[in-house]
Amino acid sequence: MDNIPCTYRISVKAVIKDEDGRILLLKEKDGSWELPGGGLEQGENAPDALAREVTEETGLKIDWMSDQPQAFWTIRKEVGSPTLKWFAFVVYEAKVSGNFRPDPSGNEAVAAEYFSREQAQKLPLHANTAPYFS
């Protein structure tokens, strides 16, 4: 390890399943697929952050989410910041309503699709999602 302080960016992600148990993944403009969700803002709690992020990325509304996280992992990633090297992902199961709408600006998800675990493992998964399927 280097002598840089250990600073984490916390992100909440949602595992949203359809009636067949397939998991919703979002396609980013770079072609990678990831779980819906994103970073906590200063002072924000996990349920509020997850609801905000899912709606921003997909137009879907969270109707229910698990009380406790279903998964947790960390990754190290170089992002150009001398202090930010680690990212922590906290995953909740969620149920949603509404219809997916792609972001016309291209800054959020450009597509959404449900995949089985086996199908997802064959996709170009974003580094922040790959650990969930390994």
VENGI-V16213 format. One record per backbone hydrogen bond with DSSP energy under -1.0 kcal/mol. NH is the residue of the N-H (numbers start at 0). CO is the residue of the C=O. If there is no record, write none. Layout:
[[NH	CO] [NH	CO]]
This chain:
[[6	4] [8	85] [10	87] [11	37] [12	89] [13	35] [14	91] [17	21] [20	17] [22	114] [23	15] [24	112] [25	33] [26	110] [27	31] [30	27] [32	123] [33	25] [37	11] [39	9] [43	40] [48	44] [49	45] [50	46] [51	47] [52	48] [53	49] [54	50] [55	51] [56	52] [57	53] [58	54] [60	96] [62	94] [63	94] [65	92] [69	90] [70	90] [72	88] [74	86] [76	84] [85	6] [86	74] [87	8] [88	72] [89	10] [90	70] [91	12] [93	14] [94	63] [96	60] [100	57] [102	108] [105	102] [109	26] [112	24] [114	22] [119	115] [120	116] [121	118] [122	119] [124	122] [125	32] [128	125] [129	125] [131	128]]
